[in-house]
Amino acid sequence: MVFTEPRNVPERRYRADLHIHSVLSPCAERDMLPHCIILEALEKHLDIIAITDHNSCENVQVTMSLGEQFGIWVIPGMEVETREEIHFLTYFPSYPKIVSFYQVLQQFFQPIPLDENLWGEEWVIDAAGQIVEKKKNLLTFPLSLNIEELYQLVVIQDGIIIPSHVDRSVYSIIGVLGFLPPHPPFPVLEISSALSTTYAREKFKLDNYHLVRFSDAHALPQVGLVFTEFRMERPCWVEFKKAIYQVDGRDFFPQE
C-alpha cells in the first residue's frame, strides 16, 4: 500500500465579484464611484473585488487604496475588447504591472471622440469622489489587436486572462467566433449572471472548462449579486493564481 502526504487544503472561502465597472466606463451609472463600490461590497459581504473598466485602469489605484482601508482586497483588473469585438477580463498581480500593460495597450487604441449624449461620460475619480478628469475619447471600442496578441501581453505581465460572459450573443468569444479556439488556452471562462453554470455548461458543451460567475455590475445594486467563492489560505495574488488554476487544493465555486 502506498501512502501519500495529505494536501494542505485551505478551509476558508473568500467571496469575490471580479467584474465591476466604475464611472470610467460610460455604460456605468454615475453612482459607481470607487468609494461607493467599496461600501456596497462591504454591504454584500464581499472579500475581494476587481474594477474592470473598458480598456482602462485609471480608477484602479484609488479603489485599491480604499479597499485596503476597509479590508477588501481589490485585484487590479481591466476588461479589454479585441479587434474581433470580444471582451476579456484581465487581472494583474500589482498596480505597476497593470500600468505597464496599459501603457503598451495604448498603441492599439483608436482615437474616437466620445459622444457623451450617446455613450455617457467617462470619469477618473479621486479618493474623495471628485472628478479628476473627463475622458475625451471613447473607451468602449475594439482595440486593434487580436486575441493571441492580447493573451501574450497579459502573460508577459504575469497576468490572468478570462473570456468574459461567454454565454452572450455579443462581445463574447462563443457569440462572435461560434466556438472556443484551442489556442491560446483559456481553461477558465466567465458565465454571465443570466445563466447558471450548470445550464451554461450543458448548453455550450463546456465540460472541459472551469467556470466563474461575476456580476458585471454597472449599477450599485448589482455589485455582489453574482459571485464566485475562492478557496485560499489568504487573499493574495499567489493564492488567487493557485485557485484559478486549481493547484495545491486551492479552487473556486461559482454561485449557481
Buried (B, 14 or more C-beta within 10 A) or exposed (E): EEEEEEEEEBEEBBBBBBBBBBBBBBBBBEEBBBBBBBBBBBEBEBBBBBBBBBBBBBBBBBBBBBBEEEEBBBBBBBBBBBBBEBBBBBBBBBBEBBBBBBEEBEEBBEEEEBEBEEBBBBBBBBEEEEEEEEBEEBBBBBBEBEBEBBBEBBEEBEBBBBBBBBBBEEBBBBBBEEEBEEEBEBEBBBBBBEBBBEEBBEEBEBEEBBBBBBBBBBBBEBBBBBBBBBBBBEBEBEBBBBBBBBEBBBBBBBBE
